[in-house]
Amino acid sequence: MTLKADSVPRIKILLSNILLTYPVNVCRKEIIEPIMAKLEASGNSLAAAALLQREIVDYSVIMLNSKIPAKPLKKLMLICAQRRPIWKLAISAIELTDANFSVTFINQPCNMMVWCGLVEKYLNTDCIVFQEDVWRERKPANTPSIR
């Protein structure tokens, strides 16, 4: 992909068109993941991958903040506790918003005990820990469980 002066508006239009036309999970699997994989594999396309990622995050924030519910939405905190590209978390947040949740997403890798402490402060909010791989960290015996 070659970056040009009009790349950002074109990426924004393309992204919003596909996400408004097709279900988010189909967009992720069939369009966004293959494009990101191709861009990230090519050292010459890392800037294009960064621009696409930024547009995905921007789009998801707009979607999260623009939904006007008929009734109060159930609050949900979506946390990525491992180092993963933020665009994956943003797409998941859109899917959860489409499922009528009010989503806050956090992309900050850290110790599970820190996340448990954060969740305890937000007792009226459910929490989902976003993870793609097998969790390998051992759980200490006195670790509180996440609901």
C-alpha positions in Angstrom: 0.0 0.0 0.0 1.4 3.4 -1.0 0.6 6.3 1.3 -0.6 9.5 -0.4 -1.9 12.8 0.8 -5.5 11.5 0.5 -4.8 8.1 2.3 -6.3 9.0 5.7 -9.7 10.2 4.3 -9.9 7.2 2.0 -9.1 4.7 4.8 -11.7 6.4 7.0 -14.4 6.1 4.3 -13.5 2.5 3.4 -13.5 1.5 7.0 -16.8 3.1 7.9 -18.4 1.7 4.7 -17.4 -1.9 5.5 -18.3 -1.7 9.2 -21.7 -0.2 8.4 -22.4 -2.7 5.6 -21.3 -6.0 7.2 -21.4 -7.5 10.7 -18.3 -6.5 12.7 -17.2 -10.1 13.2 -17.2 -10.7 9.4 -15.3 -7.4 8.8 -12.7 -8.5 11.4 -12.2 -12.0 10.0 -12.6 -11.5 6.3 -11.3 -8.0 5.7 -9.4 -6.3 8.6 -7.3 -9.2 9.9 -6.0 -10.2 6.4 -5.2 -6.6 5.5 -3.5 -5.9 8.8 -1.5 -9.1 8.6 -0.3 -8.2 5.1 0.6 -4.7 6.1 2.4 -5.7 9.3 4.4 -8.4 7.4 5.7 -5.8 5.0 8.3 -3.5 6.6 7.4 -1.0 3.9 3.8 -0.9 4.9 4.1 -0.3 8.7 3.0 3.3 8.3 -0.1 2.2 6.5 -0.8 -0.4 9.2 -0.5 2.3 11.9 -2.9 4.6 10.0 -5.4 1.8 9.6 -5.1 0.9 13.3 -5.6 4.6 14.2 -8.7 4.8 12.1 -10.1 1.6 13.6 -9.6 3.0 17.1 -11.1 6.4 16.2 -14.1 4.7 14.6 -14.7 2.5 17.6 -14.5 5.5 20.0 -17.1 7.3 17.9 -19.4 4.2 17.9 -19.0 3.8 21.7 -19.9 7.4 22.3 -22.7 7.9 19.7 -25.0 5.0 20.6 -28.2 6.5 22.1 -29.9 3.7 24.0 -33.6 3.3 24.5 -32.9 2.0 28.0 -29.8 2.1 30.2 -27.1 -0.2 28.9 -25.2 -2.7 31.1 -21.7 -1.4 31.8 -18.8 -3.4 30.8 -15.0 -3.0 31.1 -13.0 -4.6 28.4 -9.3 -5.1 29.4 -6.4 -6.3 27.4 -4.0 -7.6 30.0 -1.4 -8.7 27.4 0.5 -6.7 24.8 -1.8 -6.9 21.7 -2.6 -4.4 19.0 -5.2 -2.0 20.2 -7.2 -2.3 17.0 -8.2 -5.9 18.0 -9.6 -4.5 21.3 -11.3 -1.7 19.5 -13.1 -4.1 17.2 -14.2 -6.2 20.1 -15.6 -3.1 21.8 -17.7 -2.3 18.7 -19.1 -5.8 18.8 -20.0 -5.5 22.5 -21.6 -2.1 21.8 -23.7 -3.7 19.1 -24.8 -6.2 21.7 -26.1 -3.3 23.8 -23.3 -2.8 26.3 -21.8 0.4 27.4 -18.1 -0.4 26.9 -14.9 1.1 28.4 -11.8 -0.5 26.9 -8.3 -0.4 28.3 -5.2 -1.6 26.5 -2.5 -1.8 29.2 -0.6 -4.9 29.9 0.0 -5.5 33.6 -0.2 -8.0 36.4 -3.6 -9.7 37.0 -3.6 -8.5 40.6 -3.7 -4.9 39.4 -6.7 -5.7 37.2 -8.4 -7.4 40.1 -7.9 -4.3 42.2 -9.4 -2.1 39.4 -12.4 -4.4 39.0 -13.1 -4.3 42.8 -13.4 -0.5 42.5 -16.0 -0.8 39.8 -18.3 -3.3 41.5 -21.3 -2.4 39.3 -19.4 -3.0 36.1 -18.7 -6.4 34.6 -15.2 -7.1 33.3 -13.9 -9.1 30.3 -10.2 -9.7 30.0 -9.4 -9.8 26.3 -6.9 -12.6 25.5 -5.9 -14.4 22.3 -3.3 -16.8 23.7 -3.2 -19.2 26.6 -2.8 -17.4 29.9 0.5 -18.6 31.4 0.8 -16.5 34.5 0.3 -18.6 37.7 -2.5 -17.4 40.0 -1.4 -16.9 43.6 -3.6 -18.7 46.1 -5.2 -15.6 47.6 -6.0 -13.9 44.2 -9.6 -12.5 44.1 -11.7 -13.9 41.2 -13.0 -11.7 38.5 -16.7 -11.9 38.0 
